[in-house]
């Protein structure tokens, strides 16, 4: 009977030690999450705590938590609209967007046997296409404040969260990357 009591006490001690280690590990993880030593508002820390506590990939956010993340990562309304697909395509208004059949080649010349009007409507060189893409991107950034080549948000479990937060969740193995 004494052996049973000793075994139970030993197991309780091990559980207690593991609990203390877990609490310490959780505190260290928060220090790693905030390496810049900034004092974020309590709501932002609560978002970090909630996300860090759910290790099963069941990520959820309240509206207040999302607003705190948007404020922390300087997310604007147009960033949200872009991610939702509510802003126009950045190529709209260019030759690359529409019903024209555009062919791009290194030289700007069609392959042998291809006929304009039959196989293509417009042919561009790679350099011309790159210029169109870059100009369209610059104009879009100027007009909407959103870089279509570098969006600030990603969708995770139906939530639009900042890319940095998504990367943090991936690094904590709380979510996985899927295409």
N, C-alpha and C positions, 0 to 999 in steps of 0.2 A: 504494500500500500504506500509506503514511503517513496518507492521508485516512481509510482504513478504521479504522486504529488510533485516530485522533483521534475518529472518530465513535463507536466502541465505548466509549472512555473518557468521552466526553461523555454518552452514554446511561447509563453506570454512575453517573456523578456525579448526573445528574437523578434516577435511581432512588434513590440514597442520600439526596438532599435531600428527595424525596417521603417516604421512609421516616422521616426525622427529623421532618418536618412531621406525619406521621400519628401518631407517638408523642407529640408535643407536643399535638396536637389531642385525642388520647385522654385525656391527663392533664388538660387543661382541661375536658373533658366530665365527668370525675369530680369536679372542683371545683364544677362547676355542679350536679351531682346532689346534692352535700352542701353546700349553701350555709350551713347552720347551724353549720359548723365543729365539729360533734361528732366525737368519735373513736369510730367504730363498731368493733365487734369484727371481726377479720379475715374471719370467715365472711361477714359482711354485705358487706364490700368485694368479696369474691370473687364473691358473687351479682351485684353491680353490674357487675364486670368481665366475667363470663361473659355476662350479658344484653347488655351494650354491645358485646361482640365479635361477636355473631351478628347480622349485618345482613340476613339473608335471611328473617327471620320464623320460623325454626325454633327457637322458644323451648323450653328444657327446664331443669328444675330437679331437683336431688337432694333427698332428704328433709331433709338438713342445711341446704341453702340455703332451702328452704321454711320450716323452723323458724326460721331467722335472720330471714326476712322477717316471719313471724308475730310474733316477739318485737319486732322493730323497730317494727311498726305496731300493736302491742297487740291482736292477733287472738286471740280466745278460742275455746274448743271450740264454744260455741253459735253463733258467727259461721260456723264451718265447717258445722255441722249445718243452719243456716238456708239457706246457699247450696246445700247438697246436697238440700234439700227434706225433711230429716228432722225438722224442727220443724213443729208444726201451723200452719195458716193463721191469720194474726192476726185474721181476722174470725170464726173459729170461735166459736160461742156467741152470735153476734149474729144479729139478724133478717136481716142481709145475707148470711148464709152458710147454705146449706141448700136445701131443696126448695121453699120458699115463693117465689111469683112476686111480686117487689117492684117497684113502680113509683115513680119519684121525679119529682116535678114542682116547679116553682117555688113553688106555693102549697100543695101537699099535697092538691090536688083532682085527681080523674081527668079525663081528656079526656071530652068529650061522647060518650055512647054506650057507654062502658066500664062493665062490670058486675063488682062484686066477686064472686069465686068463679069467674067465667067467664073474665075477662081478667086478673085479678090477685087476689092474696091480701091484700096489704098495700100501702098507698100512704103515702109519706113526702114531706115537703117537703125541699128541698135543704138547708135549715138542719138539719133532724133527721138527715139522712144524714151531714152533716159532723160533727155531734156524735158520732154512733155511730162513725164512722171514727176520729176523734181519741181518743175514750175507749178504743177497742180498741187503738190504737197505743200509748197511754200504758200500758195494762195489760200489753201484750206486752213493752214495754221493761222494765217493772218485774219481770215474771216471768222473762224470758229474757236480759235485758241486750242485746237486739238491736233495732235500729230497722228495722222492715220497710220504711220509706220511704227508708232511707238505708243499704243494706247495705255492709259493709266489704270484701267480696270480689267478684271477678269470675272467670269461668272463661276461661282462655286456653290453647289447645292441650291441654285436659284437665286443666290445673293450676288450683287455686283460689289466686289471688294477690290481694294487697291492691289495692284500687282505685287507690291512689297509684302503685303499681308499674305497673299497667296503663296509667295515664295517662302515666307516664314512657316506657313502651315505645311508646305511640302518638306522643308528641312526638318520639321518636327515629326515627320511621317504621319501627319494627321489627315492628309489628303494625298492622292497620287495624281500624276499628270497623265491626262488622256487627250488624244487628238480628236 
